[in-house]
Amino acid sequence: MPCRLDVPQNLMFGKWKYEKPDGSPVFIAFRSSMKKSVQYDDVPEYKDRLSLYENYTLSISDARISDEKRFVCMLVTEDNVFEAPAVVKVFKQPSKPEIVSKAPFLETEQLKKLGECISKDSYPDGNITWYRNGKVLQPVEGAAVIIFKKQMDPVTQLYTMTSSLEYKTTKADIQMPFTCSVTYYGPTGQKTVYSDQAVFDIYYPTEQVTIQVLPPKNAIKEGDNITLKCLGNGNPPPEEFLFYLPGQPEGIRSSNTYTLTDVRRNATGDYKCSLIDKKSMIASTAITVHYLDLSLNPSGEVTKQIGDALPVSCTISASRNATVVWMKDNIKLRSSPSFSSLHYQDAGNYVCETALQEVEGLKKRESLTLIVEGNKIRKLGHWSSFHSVALQSKSISISKSIFLFCFQTEESPYINGRYYSKIIISPEENVTLTCTAENQLERTVNSLNVSAISIPEHDEADEISDENKEKVNDQAKLIVGIVVGLLLAALVAGVVYWLYIKKSK
């Protein structure tokens, strides 16, 4: 604090004092102009805190609230005393305000204590203001009640300010921030410090209930498990509900979920839920349990006779239009099979398959294995053709009891009522081949005579003598003669038989 006096020429000394509230002085420092010495009075509150400089400026260290006084600088001459006062103001910035004792939740339409805003260690005291979403919250009777109080610490003389807020909340206050501030005075004027935001959980009653089906599916089919979930829009949400199933007037008390397992088609209907204590508040949803039935008549393995009629029906019963596909031996048919007169080629494995396109996984299929049998074997064991094979027997020797010494066979699959077995032989001598065809109805045997003709090799032709050539020619003529004779005998027998028949008539 500078001494705001001009130093006179005949100055003897300077002194500092402060005035008590009653006006009495208390001297605290002395400095002589002659000896240049400084003395401090025995004042306990200023011990070791004062410094008096040559220009009579007084410095007080470690400022305290008690230093807020009226100090006076005195310059004394032989014939006069000059005085200049200095008023000291002390300031202490308060702590950042904090919202404490916060309510765990607020209930709509109820006046309830929201919390307290507190700021400590201020000098002089300050003022607290509440804000809702950044706007000043004014006291309103029955809606916002603000009570402010301050308290000074007798030792530090610092103030603690507290402001409590009672507030009637609405649903509009959901996620709404509340803050408070402290306004105080400092050396440079008025200042404001703000608290952190506080958001409160707002409780409000349920006004509407909704019902959901889990898991969400485009379509529900027989055998599925479904869970009903009921929700209320209140806070906190209701924990128990009444669930109403189709055809059951009494509700089932449960948590917010109710599960139905392995549902059937009779579970189709309206499902509802309501609050326990307010049954009029109800929600409903319609559930359709899709189904698909397929009946194939006849089915399984069926054996029929060729030429029989066989009606085949594939009957579909479903919750909506279904697609039907016929397959025969894994090949798609253009239309459903119809048998007015069965043929061998009608035999096979038939499948009727149906599905609901809109319902994932809802498919059914039935199969019919048709076996077509004849009442007799047609052409079974019939020789269709044969070829003579030249036999070169020069270097081959086999037992007379063996008729075939070289052969190949080939068999076909059974297709459209037909089957064949082919054999290729190289006979050494005349042989008779027997073909036996058999099924569970009949057995047929057919035989074929095969003549073996020996043809000499070209390199041996020159070695054959004329005598042998004549023998061969004679043998050939003999064979031809025998064949011609047999043909003539057969012709004569036929004419005789014809004349006999004619005479009999």
Secondary structure by P-SEA (a helix, b strand, c coil): ccccccccccccccbbbbbcccbbbbbcccccccccbbbbccccccccccccccccbbbbcccccccccbbbbbbbcccbbbbbbbbbbbbbbbccccccccccccccccccccbbbbbccccccbbbbbbccccccccccccbbbbbbbbbcccccbbbbbbbbbbbcccccccbbbbccccccccccbbbbbbcbbbbbccccccbbbbbcccccccccccbbbbbbbbbcccccccbbbbbcccccbbbbbccbbbbcccccccccccccccccccccbbbbbbbbbbbbbbbccccbbbbcccbbbbbbbbbbcccbbbbbbbcccccccccccccccccccccbbbbbbbccccccbbbbbbbbbbbbbcccccccccccbbbbbbbcccbbbbcccccccbbbbbbcccccccbbbbbbbcccbbbbbbbbbcccbbbbbbbbbbbbbbbcccccccccaaaaaaaaaaaaaaaaaaaaaaaaaaaaaaaaaaaaaaac
